[in-house]
Amino acid sequence: MKPSSRVILPPRPTACVAIAVAAAVAWAGTRSILEARAPLGLAACFVAAALAAVLAVLLWPRVATDLLHLHGTSFPTPKDESGSLFTGILWPMVRAEASEELPQHYLAAAAAVGWGVNHQVYLFGARHVRLVHPADARALLVKANPPRSLLTARHFNRFIHPEQFFFLADPAHDRLRRLVSTYLTSSRMQEAVATCVSGALDSTRGGWGSVLDAAAASGASVDIDDTMMDLTLDVIHNLLFSAPYHGEERAAARKAVGSFFGDVRYAFVPWPEVFAKQYVARVQSASQLFMAHLESMAAKRRCEDAASEAAGGAAVRGNQPRDLLDVWLADLKARDGAYGGDLRRMAADALAYTAAGFDTTAHTISWTIHELLDQPIACMRLRDELVKAAPPGAPPTPLKLADLPFAAAVFKEIQRLHPAAPMTARRVLEAPLTLPSDGSVIPAGTTVEVPIIALHLNPDVFPEPTIFRPERWLSFGAGQPMAGVPVSPAGRASYMPFALGGRGCLGQQTAATEWASVLVALLGRYSFERVGDRRHVTPKTSTTMRPAGLRVRLRRL
């Protein structure tokens, strides 16, 4: 699709002009009719101007974009997603959110306009462009890399600190990203992941291994995703603070994180303190709990460091951080630190890292088990490869997927078929974006997003896209014959489960290491049997996509 107009005006200034003109015309027209007889005439003028302004807010963007072509390219709108003329896709989105089926909403839209075709929808008066062509999605995420929408940031920036890392513009965002990326991508971090997982699943220590052993012994069915969420929450807490959660602490933390991220949809409610008081109360409570926990962990660490320094232990350890808390506290001490000495700002980021680093990995592990239950040959092949790389009883070692071709293929296929984060956050362009696929132009100020799941399940790119087939990611030299069609260059370009660019997921290497470490322990110790029918397992999404209804029985090998 070529640009429908050479005029590429930002939407907000033209909307402001349209609103002002509509209000002025309504005021003048009402005044001339009623001759402004006070007080009724003046009040009528105000009402008419206000109504005209509201109509302009809701209708002008469609007129300016689709009829007058003032805002660059006009993209197709899915028929089923056109929604109301005034509210746009508000109610379809609300229904999809309420049923936790937002990815299905995006998939239906992508199928309606044609797979790989960029399209647009309206939410109230704002145009949202969805980029589903891989070259265009990459241009947005890598080349343009605009900050995330401030509408979503209303939620994340409201309760702990107004400058949460994920929503900052550059260069502040880039500075905070560099602060943690060195540690997150280090071999020390990967070793810590393997050690944490090994300890958490060691049944001799009374950890999650004991819980799974007891379930295997009793023959009870297990909600494996729920168990994995508890396990991965312990792991991320260890990586942040070098300490596990305990009992009630973990339950409270899961509830707090669930409230904070599960209620993000209320960010779209105007004046939530008035219209969504329960939401505000829940998230305030979660924020206060997490802030108190962080203050406690920071105070404890400072005491430990002071005692260690007095005993000479700091000299032995040197400047190597034990965890992210060490990285953050060192920055807080620095005169020109990225956080400027602000503990609350650090707490907001710690909460974000906690949420981003636990349920995503848990769901990926659970989806893997879900698919392997119906593919025993693939399960055996994966088990053999992982156990050979990390034999039982050997010291915990971080597994590198680069050295494990079939495990890497399974990981990629699970992330393609069941991406834990099926949509990227909405972005707002800071400059006009020319799309490489066809030269279409989107002006600055436009909200854009990439529905990753619509790229991953595109049947034109991935033959039989809903079938779990890890072999599609293997090269012909990987040691075994291919089954089916290998992934094409277009498929590899479409694959982006961790997003891309300067705002892509910082923890993708950690997630891969944790996934492999958990699976080598589970597959090396247990066999799994599905409870119920595969058809009863459905993807449900609040913020991340989980396998609802997945229950299994375990048997010790």
C-alpha positions in Angstrom: 0.0 0.0 0.0 1.4 3.4 -1.0 1.0 6.6 0.9 -2.4 8.0 0.2 -1.3 11.6 0.7 1.9 13.7 0.6 0.5 15.6 3.6 2.0 14.1 6.8 0.8 16.2 9.7 1.0 15.1 13.3 -2.5 14.2 14.6 -2.5 16.2 17.8 -2.0 19.8 16.4 -4.6 19.3 13.7 -7.0 17.8 16.3 -6.5 20.9 18.5 -7.3 23.2 15.7 -10.4 21.1 14.7 -11.6 21.1 18.3 -11.1 24.9 18.7 -12.9 25.6 15.3 -15.8 23.3 16.2 -16.2 24.8 19.6 -16.1 28.4 18.2 -18.5 27.6 15.4 -21.0 26.0 17.9 -20.6 29.0 20.3 -21.2 31.5 17.5 -24.1 29.6 16.0 -25.8 29.2 19.4 -25.2 32.8 20.2 -26.8 34.0 17.0 -29.8 31.8 17.5 -30.5 32.6 21.1 -29.0 36.1 21.0 -27.0 35.1 24.1 -29.8 36.0 26.5 -28.2 35.7 29.9 -28.1 33.4 31.7 -29.8 30.8 29.5 -28.1 31.9 26.3 -24.7 31.9 27.8 -25.2 28.5 29.3 -26.5 27.2 26.0 -23.4 28.5 24.2 -21.1 26.7 26.7 -23.0 23.4 26.3 -23.0 23.7 22.5 -19.3 24.5 22.4 -18.5 21.6 24.7 -20.6 19.1 22.7 -19.0 20.3 19.5 -15.5 19.9 21.0 -16.3 16.3 22.2 -17.6 15.4 18.7 -14.5 16.9 17.2 -12.3 14.8 19.5 -14.1 11.6 18.5 -14.7 12.2 14.8 -12.0 14.5 13.5 -9.2 11.9 13.5 -11.2 9.6 11.2 -12.1 12.5 8.9 -8.5 13.9 8.8 -6.9 10.5 8.2 -9.3 8.5 6.1 -11.1 11.3 4.1 -8.7 14.3 4.0 -5.5 12.2 4.1 -3.7 14.7 6.3 -1.9 12.1 8.4 0.1 10.1 5.9 -1.1 6.6 4.9 -4.6 5.4 5.7 -4.4 1.7 6.5 -7.3 -0.8 6.2 -9.6 -1.3 9.2 -10.8 -4.8 10.0 -14.6 -4.8 9.6 -15.2 -6.6 12.8 -12.9 -4.2 14.6 -14.3 -0.9 13.4 -16.5 -0.7 16.5 -18.6 2.3 17.3 -18.2 5.5 15.3 -17.6 7.4 18.6 -15.8 4.9 20.9 -14.0 2.8 18.2 -12.8 -0.6 19.4 -13.4 0.3 23.1 -16.1 -2.3 23.7 -14.5 -5.2 21.7 -11.3 -4.5 23.6 -13.1 -4.5 26.9 -14.8 -7.8 26.1 -11.5 -9.3 25.0 -9.8 -8.1 28.2 -12.6 -9.3 30.4 -12.5 -12.8 28.9 -8.6 -12.7 28.9 -8.6 -13.3 25.1 -6.8 -10.2 23.9 -4.4 -12.2 21.6 -7.4 -13.8 19.9 -8.7 -10.3 19.3 -5.5 -9.3 17.5 -5.4 -12.6 15.5 -8.9 -12.1 14.3 -8.1 -8.6 13.1 -4.9 -9.8 11.3 -6.8 -12.6 9.6 -9.7 -10.2 8.6 -7.5 -7.8 6.7 -5.0 -10.4 5.4 -2.0 -11.9 7.1 1.0 -9.6 7.1 -1.1 -6.5 6.2 -0.6 -3.5 8.4 -3.9 -2.1 9.6 -5.5 0.5 11.9 -8.2 0.8 14.5 -9.6 3.7 16.4 -9.9 4.0 20.2 -12.2 6.9 21.0 -10.7 9.5 18.7 -7.2 8.2 18.5 -5.8 6.1 15.6 -3.8 3.0 16.5 -1.7 1.4 13.8 -0.8 -2.3 14.1 2.3 -3.3 12.3 2.3 -7.0 11.3 4.7 -6.9 8.4 8.0 -8.1 9.8 10.2 -5.5 8.1 7.9 -2.7 9.3 7.8 -4.1 12.9 11.6 -4.2 12.9 11.8 -0.7 11.6 9.6 0.4 14.5 11.3 -1.5 17.3 14.9 -1.3 16.1 15.2 1.9 14.0 12.6 4.2 15.5 12.5 2.7 19.0 10.0 5.3 20.4 9.1 5.3 24.1 6.0 3.4 25.3 2.7 5.1 25.4 2.1 7.4 28.4 -1.5 6.1 28.6 -0.2 2.8 29.8 2.4 4.6 31.9 -0.4 6.2 33.8 -0.8 2.9 35.6 2.9 2.0 36.1 4.0 5.5 37.0 1.2 6.4 39.3 1.8 4.4 42.5 5.5 4.0 43.4 7.3 6.6 41.3 6.4 8.7 38.2 9.6 7.7 36.3 9.4 4.0 35.9 12.3 2.7 33.7 10.3 1.0 31.0 8.4 4.2 30.1 11.3 6.7 30.2 12.5 8.3 26.9 16.1 8.2 25.9 18.8 9.0 27.1 17.4 8.3 30.6 16.1 4.9 29.6 19.3 3.9 27.8 21.4 4.9 30.9 19.3 2.7 33.3 19.3 -0.2 30.7 23.1 -0.1 30.6 23.3 0.0 34.4 21.8 -3.5 34.7 22.5 -5.1 31.3 26.2 -5.8 32.1 25.2 -8.0 35.0 22.1 -9.5 33.4 24.1 -10.8 30.4 27.1 -11.9 32.4 28.3 -15.5 32.9 28.0 -14.8 36.7 24.3 -14.2 36.3 23.8 -17.4 34.2 25.6 -19.4 36.9 23.4 -17.8 39.5 20.3 -18.9 37.6 21.5 -22.5 37.3 22.4 -22.6 41.0 19.0 -21.0 42.1 17.0 -23.5 40.0 19.1 -26.5 41.2 18.6 -25.4 44.9 14.9 -24.7 44.4 14.2 -28.2 42.9 16.5 -30.1 45.3 14.1 -32.4 47.2 16.7 -33.0 49.9 16.4 -29.3 50.9 12.6 -29.3 51.2 12.1 -27.1 48.2 9.8 -27.4 45.2 11.4 -30.8 44.4 9.8 -32.1 47.6 6.4 -30.7 46.6 6.6 -32.4 43.2 7.9 -35.6 44.8 4.9 -35.7 47.1 2.5 -35.1 44.2 4.2 -37.9 42.3 3.9 -40.3 45.3 0.3 -39.5 45.9 -0.8 -39.5 42.3 -2.5 -36.1 42.7 -3.0 -33.9 39.7 -0.9 -30.7 39.7 -1.6 -27.3 38.2 1.9 -27.2 36.7 1.7 -23.6 35.7 0.8 -22.5 39.2 3.7 -24.5 40.6 6.1 -23.1 38.1 5.0 -19.5 38.9 5.9 -20.1 42.6 9.2 -21.6 41.5 10.2 -18.9 39.1 9.1 -16.2 41.6 11.6 -17.7 44.1 14.3 -17.7 41.4 13.8 -14.1 40.4 13.8 -13.1 44.0 17.1 -14.9 44.5 18.5 -13.1 41.4 17.4 -9.7 42.8 18.2 -10.2 46.4 20.2 -13.4 46.9 17.4 -14.8 49.1 14.2 -16.9 48.5 10.7 -16.0 49.5 9.3 -17.8 52.4 5.7 -19.2 52.8 3.4 -16.3 53.3 5.8 -13.8 51.8 5.7 -15.6 48.5 1.9 -15.7 48.5 1.7 -12.0 49.4 4.2 -11.2 46.7 2.3 -13.1 44.0 -0.9 -11.4 44.9 0.8 -8.0 44.9 2.5 -8.5 41.6 -0.7 -10.0 40.1 -2.7 -7.0 41.3 -0.3 -4.5 39.9 0.1 -6.0 36.5 -3.3 -7.6 36.1 -5.0 -4.3 36.6 -3.1 -2.4 33.9 -6.3 -2.2 31.8 -7.7 0.3 34.3 -5.1 2.7 33.1 -7.6 3.6 30.3 -10.3 4.6 32.8 -10.5 8.4 33.2 -10.1 9.7 36.8 -9.7 6.2 38.3 -9.7 7.6 41.8 -13.4 8.4 41.1 -14.5 5.7 38.7 -12.3 2.8 39.8 -11.7 3.1 43.5 -11.3 -0.6 44.1 -8.6 -0.7 41.4 -6.7 2.2 43.0 -7.0 0.6 46.5 -5.6 -2.8 45.2 -2.7 -1.3 43.4 -1.8 1.1 46.2 -1.8 -1.8 48.6 0.5 -3.9 46.3 2.8 -0.9 45.9 3.1 -0.3 49.6 3.8 -4.0 50.3 6.5 -4.1 47.7 8.1 -0.8 48.7 8.2 -2.0 52.4 9.8 -5.3 51.2 12.5 -3.5 49.2 13.3 -1.1 52.0 13.7 -4.1 54.3 16.0 -6.0 51.9 18.1 -2.8 51.2 18.5 -2.1 54.9 19.4 -5.8 55.6 22.0 -5.7 52.7 23.6 -2.4 54.0 24.0 -4.0 57.5 25.5 -7.2 55.9 27.9 -5.1 53.9 28.9 -3.0 56.9 29.6 -6.1 58.9 31.5 -7.7 56.0 33.6 -4.6 55.5 34.5 -4.5 59.2 35.6 -8.2 59.0 37.5 -7.7 55.7 35.0 -9.7 53.6 34.4 -6.9 51.1 38.1 -7.0 50.1 37.8 -10.8 49.4 34.6 -10.3 47.3 35.9 -7.3 45.5 33.6 -5.2 43.3 31.7 -8.2 41.9 27.9 -7.7 42.5 26.1 -10.7 44.0 22.8 -9.7 42.5 20.8 -6.8 41.1 20.4 -5.3 44.6 24.2 -4.8 44.8 24.1 -3.1 41.4 21.3 -0.8 42.4 22.7 0.1 45.8 26.1 0.9 44.3 24.3 3.3 42.0 22.4 4.9 44.8 25.7 5.6 46.6 27.2 7.2 43.5 27.2 11.0 43.3 26.1 10.9 39.6 24.1 7.7 39.7 21.4 6.9 37.2 18.8 6.8 40.0 20.0 10.0 41.6 19.9 8.4 45.0 16.1 7.8 44.8 15.2 4.5 46.5 11.5 4.8 45.4 12.5 5.1 41.8 14.6 2.0 42.2 11.7 0.2 43.9 9.4 0.9 40.9 12.0 -0.8 38.6 12.5 -3.7 41.0 8.8 -4.4 40.9 8.8 -4.3 37.1 11.8 -6.7 36.9 10.1 -9.1 39.4 6.9 -9.3 37.3 8.7 -9.4 33.9 11.1 -12.2 35.2 8.8 -14.8 36.7 5.4 -15.5 35.1 6.8 -15.2 31.6 9.3 -18.0 32.2 6.8 -20.0 34.2 4.3 -20.0 31.3 7.0 -20.9 28.8 8.0 -23.9 30.9 4.3 -24.9 31.2 3.5 -24.5 27.5 6.6 -26.7 26.8 5.2 -29.5 29.0 1.8 -29.0 27.4 3.2 -29.6 23.9 5.6 -32.4 24.9 2.7 -34.4 26.5 1.4 -35.1 23.0 4.8 -35.7 21.4 6.7 -38.4 23.3 9.4 -38.7 20.7 10.2 -35.0 20.9 10.1 -35.3 24.7 12.5 -38.2 24.8 14.9 -36.4 22.4 14.8 -33.2 24.5 15.3 -35.2 27.7 18.3 -37.1 26.3 20.0 -33.9 25.0 19.5 -32.0 28.3 20.5 -34.8 30.6 23.6 -35.5 28.6 24.6 -31.9 28.9 23.8 -31.8 32.7 23.9 -35.3 34.2 22.1 -36.0 37.5 24.3 -35.2 40.5 26.7 -33.0 38.5 27.3 -29.4 39.9 24.7 -26.9 38.5 26.0 -25.5 35.2 24.2 -23.0 33.0 23.1 -24.7 29.8 23.7 -22.8 26.6 21.1 -23.4 24.0 23.7 -22.6 21.3 25.3 -26.0 22.3 21.9 -27.8 22.4 20.3 -27.7 18.9 17.1 -29.6 19.7 16.6 -27.8 23.0 17.1 -24.5 21.1 14.6 -25.6 18.5 12.0 -26.5 21.1 12.5 -23.2 22.9 12.1 -21.2 19.7 9.0 -23.2 18.7 7.3 -22.7 22.1 8.1 -19.0 22.0 6.7 -18.8 18.5 3.5 -20.8 19.2 2.9 -19.5 22.7 4.7 -16.2 23.2 4.5 -15.3 26.9 4.1 -11.6 25.9 1.9 -11.9 22.8 1.8 -8.1 22.2 4.3 -5.3 22.5 3.5 -2.3 24.6 1.9 0.6 22.6 4.5 3.1 21.4 4.0 6.8 20.3 6.1 7.9 17.4 8.5 10.8 18.1 9.2 11.3 14.4 7.5 10.3 11.1 8.1 6.6 10.3 8.5 5.5 6.7 7.7 1.8 6.4 10.3 -0.2 4.4 7.7 -2.7 3.1 5.9 -0.3 0.8 6.9 3.3 1.6 3.8 4.0 3.7 4.3 6.9 6.1 3.0 7.3 9.7 3.3 10.8 11.3 4.8 11.6 14.6 2.4 11.4 17.5 0.7 8.3 16.2 0.2 5.3 18.5 1.7 2.1 17.0 1.9 -1.4 18.3 3.2 -4.8 17.1 0.9 -7.8 17.8 3.8 -10.4 18.0 1.4 -13.3 18.0 0.0 -12.2 14.6 3.5 -12.4 13.2 4.2 -15.8 14.8 1.0 -17.5 13.6 1.0 -16.1 10.1 0.2 -19.2 7.9 1.9 -17.5 4.9 5.2 -17.5 6.8 4.9 -20.6 9.1 3.1 -23.5 7.3 0.7 -25.1 9.7 1.3 -22.3 12.2 -0.7 -23.8 15.1 1.2 -27.1 15.0 4.1 -27.6 17.5 7.0 -28.6 15.2 10.4 -27.8 16.7 12.2 -29.5 13.7 11.3 -26.4 11.6 14.0 -24.5 13.4 16.8 -27.1 12.8 19.2 -26.7 10.0 19.9 -29.6 7.7 23.2 -30.2 9.4 21.8 -30.6 12.8 22.1 -34.4 12.8 18.6 -35.7 11.9 16.3 -35.5 8.9 14.0 -32.5 8.6 10.3 -33.0 9.3 8.2 -30.5 7.3 9.4 -27.2 5.8 12.2 -25.3 7.5 11.7 -21.8 8.6 12.1 -19.3 5.8 14.0 -16.0 6.0 10.7 -14.3 6.3 9.8 -16.6 9.2 13.1 -15.8 11.0 12.4 -12.1 10.4 8.9 -12.5 11.9 10.2 -14.2 15.1 10.5 -11.7 17.9 9.2 -13.2 21.2 11.3 -10.8 23.3 10.6 -7.8 21.1 13.6 -6.1 19.5 15.8 -3.0 19.7 16.8 -0.8 22.6 13.6 -1.6 24.5 13.6 -5.3 23.9 13.6 -7.8 26.8 16.8 -7.5 28.8 16.3 -10.9 30.4 16.0 -13.2 27.3 19.4 -14.9 28.0 18.4 -15.4 31.6 15.0 -16.8 30.6 16.6 -19.3 28.2 19.0 -20.5 30.9 16.2 -20.8 33.5 14.0 -22.7 31.1 16.7 -25.2 30.3 17.7 -25.6 33.9 14.1 -26.3 35.1 13.4 -28.7 32.2 16.6 -30.7 32.7 15.6 -31.2 36.3 11.9 -32.0 35.6 12.4 -34.3 32.6 15.4 -36.0 34.2 13.3 -36.9 37.3 9.7 -37.2 36.2 7.4 -38.4 33.4 4.2 -36.4 32.9 0.7 -37.5 32.1 -2.1 -35.1 31.0 -5.2 -34.9 33.2 -8.2 -34.2 31.0 -8.4 -33.3 27.3 -5.9 -31.1 25.4 -8.9 -29.1 24.1 -9.6 -28.0 27.7 -6.3 -26.1 27.8 -6.8 -22.6 26.6 -4.6 -19.5 26.3 -5.7 -16.9 28.8 -4.0 -13.5 28.9 -4.1 -10.7 31.4 -0.6 -9.3 30.8 1.1 -12.6 29.8 -0.3 -15.7 28.1 -0.8 -18.8 30.3 -2.1 -22.3 29.6 -5.3 -22.2 31.6 -6.7 -25.7 32.5 -3.3 -27.5 32.2 -3.1 -30.2 34.9 -0.7 -33.2 35.0 0.2 -36.2 37.0 3.9 -36.9 37.7 5.7 -40.2 38.1 9.2 -40.6 39.3 11.6 -42.1 36.8 
